[in-house]
Amino acid sequence: MPEVLEAAHIKPHKYSGPEEVDNGFAMRTDIHILFDTGNLKISAEGEVELSAVARENYGWSIPPRIVIPDYVNRKYLQWRWDNYVGI
């Protein structure tokens, strides 16, 4: 449902992340919030890691791996995995 999707920056603008297609994903609103608060991480290889609280509340509905779209710049995913702890 497109009505519940948002554009999520991988490398946030405040950390010099560009406003470009390769620096984003379309995410469901609640998943976007988990991503931005550091409760959900995605590796450059597509591994999904959840915080303990997110695993308790969302673990059944979020797969352990995703397919990274070809347009995504994996260096931004690696930056976020290594550096970002949340808003």
Secondary structure by P-SEA (a helix, b strand, c coil): ccccbbbbbcccccccccccccccccccaaaaaaaaaccccccccbbbbbcccccccccccccccccccccccaaaaaaaaaccccc
